[in-house]
Each structure stands twice: as C-alpha cells, then as structure tokens.
Amino acid sequence: MRTLAHWARAEWGLLYVTVREPLLKRRWRAFPMTLGAVLLTALLQFVQNRPWGYQIVQDMGAVRAEDPLGPALLRTPLSLFVPALDLPVWGALAQILFVFGVAEVCIGWWRTLAIAYVATLAGTLYARVGISLGPHAAFGLPWTDAQVVDTGPSAAVVGLAVYVSWRYGAYVTSGAVTLAMVVEVLLKENLAGKEHLAALMGVGTLCLVAAVRHRYGRLPGPGQWRWRWRSGRRTGRGSGLPPIQS
C-alpha cells in the first residue's frame, strides 16, 4: 500500500499541488473557460435533439470528410463542442469538466483551447487523407466514413490529457491514455478511434516542439519541473512549482 501511495505521489503529485491551490483560492473561478465549454456542449446537445434544432447544429458544427474543406474548417471550432448523438452526453460533459479544467489551471485557457483545436483539426484532416488512401492502405479508410461526423470533444479530451500529463511528468498516465487509444482501434476499428490516434500524433508533435524549445531555450522541460518539485519538498523550500500559466 505504501509503495502504491509513493508511486501515486511521484506520478500525480506535481499535477495535484498545481491544481489544488488555485481551486482552494478561487474555486470555480479558476477555470471559467471550462465552465463555458461545458455549458456550450450541454446547450448544443439540447438543441440538436430538438426537431427544429438538429439541422442548425449540423450546419454550424458538424464536420464530415465529404464536406468541402473551407466550410469544414469554419465549422471545426464549434464541432469541438458538439457531442455525439449516439453516446451519453453526461460522459462528454464529465470529460470536458475534468480534463479541460485541469488543463486550464495548469497551462492557461488559451493554451488549452489551442491544443484542443490542434487535436481536433488533426483528426479532421486525417479523415480526408485516410479516405483518399482507401480501405486497403495501412492508414486508409472506407469511403463510407466520409459521411460520418467527426469525433466532437473526445479527440480534444484525449489530446489534452496526454499533453498535460506529459508536461507535468505523469509519463505513465500519458502512456496509458495513448495505449488505450491504440487498443480501441484494434478492438473496434472505426473513424473515431483512428481520429483519436491522429489527434495524439498532432499533440505528440507539439510535445516534441516544446521539448526542443526547452532543450535549447531557457525554460525547463517537464522532467526538470518534476525534479524541482521533488527538490523543494526535500529541502522544505516552498513548493518548487512552475508558475501557473495565464
């Protein structure tokens, strides 16, 4: 039991102390963008389940690979908050509240949105490439997937979970999320699963860029943040935390 607790502190301790203080001081005001995203997702779910609202949501936020690229890119920002019709909306709301909330506290609201959109856009563009390759190619897709609506918030949630876990030294968590997405594709090969992998590749590119920037710049990388946190705990010199991004 003690070993498990030690592992949990090593894996999630830095994330925990980073999130805990803003939540205790500001409570819900610590993640206003996340609350807005949850409310927007709930509103879109309500509207698209009404006879008068389904087509409105489709025209404004549903992205399919068969759509022209220009209109699809214009719909992509809103598509991030359009939940899937065939899945319980409460699951999507809980994922957004938790993952977006942790990300907003840790890296700031605009970085959270930027990474979320990178993940969503990576999945959207992959669908077009996969369909052009055809079902017999290694990463190809059948033409019928061109009519399937993109993943909605799930790709952004997966991408953010991996990025924040990596950024704050929770490497096992980051690897576990990635492995879960690979298993998803192996067990149920569909467009959503492959878009999740594309989202991870997009976010992985961001991680690589950040690592290179930290390697040759002045900012410490994720491993150094963890070392500073542990060093601060050992010596009693404060929390050893990086500054919270605004």
C-alpha positions as CSV (number, residue, x, y, z in Angstrom):
1,M,0.0,0.0,0.0
2,R,2.8,2.4,0.9
3,T,4.5,1.6,-2.5
4,L,1.3,2.4,-4.3
5,A,1.0,5.7,-2.4
6,H,4.6,6.6,-3.2
7,W,4.0,5.8,-6.9
8,A,0.9,8.0,-6.9
9,R,2.7,10.9,-5.4
10,A,5.5,10.5,-7.9
11,E,3.1,10.3,-10.8
12,W,0.5,12.8,-10.0
13,G,1.9,14.8,-7.1
14,L,3.1,17.8,-9.2
15,L,-0.3,17.9,-11.0
16,Y,-2.1,17.7,-7.7
17,V,-0.3,20.6,-6.0
18,T,-0.5,22.7,-9.1
19,V,-4.3,22.3,-9.4
20,R,-5.1,22.3,-5.6
21,E,-4.0,25.8,-4.7
22,P,-6.0,27.7,-7.4
23,L,-9.1,25.6,-6.7
24,L,-8.9,26.3,-3.0
25,K,-8.4,30.0,-3.5
26,R,-10.7,30.7,-6.5
27,R,-12.9,27.6,-6.7
28,W,-15.0,27.7,-9.9
29,R,-13.4,31.0,-10.9
30,A,-10.1,29.1,-11.6
31,F,-11.5,27.6,-14.8
32,P,-14.1,29.9,-16.4
33,M,-13.4,28.7,-19.9
34,T,-14.0,25.1,-18.9
35,L,-17.4,26.0,-17.4
36,G,-18.3,27.9,-20.6
37,A,-17.3,24.8,-22.7
38,V,-19.4,22.5,-20.5
39,L,-22.4,24.9,-20.8
40,L,-21.9,25.2,-24.6
41,T,-21.7,21.4,-25.0
42,A,-24.9,20.9,-23.0
43,L,-26.7,23.6,-25.0
44,L,-25.7,22.1,-28.3
45,Q,-26.8,18.7,-27.1
46,F,-30.2,20.1,-26.1
47,V,-30.6,21.9,-29.4
48,Q,-29.6,19.1,-31.7
49,N,-32.1,16.7,-30.0
50,R,-35.0,19.0,-30.9
51,P,-36.7,18.7,-34.3
52,W,-36.1,22.4,-35.0
53,G,-32.5,22.4,-33.9
54,Y,-30.9,19.3,-35.4
55,Q,-30.2,20.8,-38.8
56,I,-29.0,24.1,-37.2
57,V,-26.3,22.3,-35.2
58,Q,-25.4,20.2,-38.3
59,D,-24.9,23.3,-40.4
60,M,-22.9,25.1,-37.8
61,G,-20.8,22.4,-36.1
62,A,-20.9,19.0,-37.8
63,V,-17.8,18.2,-39.8
64,R,-17.6,15.3,-42.3
65,A,-14.8,14.4,-44.6
66,E,-17.2,14.7,-47.6
67,D,-17.7,18.4,-46.9
68,P,-15.6,21.0,-48.8
69,L,-12.5,21.9,-46.9
70,G,-13.3,25.6,-46.4
71,P,-16.7,25.2,-44.7
72,A,-15.3,22.2,-42.7
73,L,-12.5,24.4,-41.3
74,L,-15.1,27.1,-40.4
75,R,-17.2,24.6,-38.5
76,T,-14.2,23.0,-36.7
77,P,-14.1,25.4,-33.7
78,L,-17.8,24.7,-32.9
79,S,-17.5,21.0,-33.8
80,L,-15.2,20.5,-30.8
81,F,-18.3,21.1,-28.5
82,V,-20.9,19.1,-30.5
83,P,-21.4,15.7,-28.6
84,A,-22.0,12.5,-30.4
85,L,-25.7,11.7,-30.8
86,D,-25.3,8.0,-30.0
87,L,-23.3,8.4,-26.8
88,P,-24.5,9.7,-23.3
89,V,-23.9,13.4,-23.1
90,W,-23.1,13.2,-19.4
91,G,-19.9,11.3,-20.2
92,A,-18.8,14.0,-22.6
93,L,-19.6,16.8,-20.0
94,A,-17.7,15.0,-17.3
95,Q,-14.6,14.5,-19.5
96,I,-14.7,18.2,-20.5
97,L,-15.1,19.4,-17.0
98,F,-12.2,17.3,-15.6
99,V,-9.7,17.3,-18.4
100,F,-10.3,20.9,-19.7
101,G,-10.5,22.1,-16.1
102,V,-7.1,20.6,-15.1
103,A,-5.5,21.8,-18.3
104,E,-6.9,25.3,-17.9
105,V,-5.5,25.6,-14.4
106,C,-2.1,24.1,-15.4
107,I,-1.4,25.8,-18.8
108,G,-4.0,28.6,-19.1
109,W,-7.2,28.9,-21.0
110,W,-5.8,29.9,-24.4
111,R,-3.2,27.2,-24.5
112,T,-5.9,24.7,-23.5
113,L,-8.1,25.8,-26.4
114,A,-5.1,25.8,-28.8
115,I,-4.1,22.3,-28.0
116,A,-7.7,21.1,-28.1
117,Y,-8.1,22.6,-31.6
118,V,-4.8,21.1,-32.8
119,A,-6.0,17.7,-31.7
120,T,-9.5,18.1,-33.3
121,L,-8.0,19.5,-36.5
122,A,-5.5,16.7,-36.8
123,G,-8.4,14.2,-36.6
124,T,-10.4,16.1,-39.2
125,L,-7.6,16.4,-41.7
126,Y,-6.6,12.7,-41.2
127,A,-10.1,11.6,-42.1
128,R,-9.7,13.2,-45.5
129,V,-6.3,11.7,-46.1
130,G,-7.4,8.3,-45.0
131,I,-10.4,8.3,-47.3
132,S,-8.2,9.3,-50.2
133,L,-5.8,6.4,-49.5
134,G,-8.7,3.9,-49.5
135,P,-9.5,1.0,-47.2
136,H,-6.7,-1.2,-48.4
137,A,-3.9,1.2,-47.3
138,A,-2.3,0.9,-43.9
139,F,-3.9,4.1,-42.6
140,G,-6.7,4.2,-45.1
141,L,-10.5,4.5,-44.5
142,P,-13.5,3.2,-46.5
143,W,-15.4,5.8,-48.5
144,T,-18.4,5.4,-46.3
145,D,-16.6,7.1,-43.5
146,A,-16.8,10.3,-45.5
147,Q,-20.4,10.6,-44.3
148,V,-19.6,10.1,-40.6
149,V,-19.5,13.1,-38.3
150,D,-16.1,13.8,-36.7
151,T,-15.5,12.9,-33.1
152,G,-16.6,16.1,-31.3
153,P,-14.9,16.8,-27.9
154,S,-13.4,13.3,-27.4
155,A,-10.3,14.0,-29.6
156,A,-9.6,17.2,-27.8
157,V,-10.0,15.5,-24.4
158,V,-7.6,12.7,-25.4
159,G,-5.0,15.2,-26.7
160,L,-5.2,17.5,-23.7
161,A,-4.9,14.5,-21.3
162,V,-1.7,13.3,-23.0
163,Y,-0.2,16.8,-23.3
164,V,-0.8,17.9,-19.7
165,S,0.3,14.5,-18.3
166,W,3.5,14.7,-20.3
167,R,4.1,18.4,-19.4
168,Y,3.8,17.7,-15.7
169,G,5.8,14.5,-15.6
170,A,2.9,12.0,-15.4
171,Y,4.5,9.8,-18.0
172,V,2.7,6.6,-17.1
173,T,-0.6,8.3,-17.4
174,S,0.3,9.8,-20.7
175,G,1.4,6.4,-22.0
176,A,-1.7,4.7,-20.6
177,V,-4.0,7.0,-22.4
178,T,-2.1,6.5,-25.7
179,L,-2.1,2.7,-25.2
180,A,-5.9,2.8,-24.5
181,M,-6.5,4.6,-27.9
182,V,-4.4,2.0,-29.7
183,V,-6.4,-0.8,-28.1
184,E,-9.6,1.0,-29.0
185,V,-8.6,0.9,-32.7
186,L,-7.5,-2.7,-32.5
187,L,-10.8,-3.8,-30.9
188,K,-13.1,-1.6,-32.8
189,E,-11.7,-0.2,-35.9
190,N,-13.8,2.9,-36.7
191,L,-13.3,6.5,-37.7
192,A,-13.5,7.9,-34.2
193,G,-10.7,5.6,-32.9
194,K,-8.4,6.5,-35.8
195,E,-9.1,10.2,-35.4
196,H,-8.1,9.8,-31.8
197,L,-4.7,8.4,-32.9
198,A,-4.4,11.3,-35.3
199,A,-5.1,13.7,-32.5
200,L,-2.4,12.0,-30.4
201,M,0.1,12.4,-33.3
202,G,-0.8,16.1,-33.6
203,V,-0.3,16.6,-29.9
204,G,2.8,14.5,-29.9
205,T,4.3,16.9,-32.4
206,L,3.5,19.8,-30.0
207,C,5.3,17.9,-27.2
208,L,8.3,17.4,-29.5
209,V,8.4,21.1,-30.3
210,A,8.1,22.0,-26.7
211,A,10.9,19.6,-25.7
212,V,13.2,21.0,-28.3
213,R,12.3,24.6,-27.2
214,H,13.1,23.7,-23.6
215,R,16.2,21.9,-24.6
216,Y,17.7,24.8,-26.4
217,G,15.9,27.6,-24.6
218,R,15.7,28.9,-21.1
219,L,12.6,27.1,-19.9
220,P,12.9,23.8,-18.0
221,G,11.4,20.7,-19.5
222,P,8.8,18.5,-17.8
223,G,11.4,16.3,-16.2
224,Q,13.1,19.4,-14.7
225,W,9.9,20.7,-13.3
226,R,9.4,17.3,-11.5
227,W,13.0,17.4,-10.2
228,R,12.5,21.0,-8.9
229,W,9.2,19.9,-7.2
230,R,10.8,17.0,-5.5
231,S,13.9,19.0,-4.5
232,G,11.6,21.7,-3.0
233,R,9.8,19.0,-1.0
234,R,13.1,17.5,0.3
235,T,14.6,20.8,1.3
236,G,11.5,22.5,2.5
237,R,12.0,25.5,0.3
238,G,8.4,26.1,-0.9
239,S,6.6,24.0,-3.4
240,G,9.2,24.0,-6.2
241,L,6.4,24.6,-8.7
242,P,6.5,26.3,-12.1
243,P,4.5,29.4,-12.3
244,I,0.8,28.9,-13.3
245,Q,0.3,29.9,-16.9
246,S,-2.1,32.7,-17.6
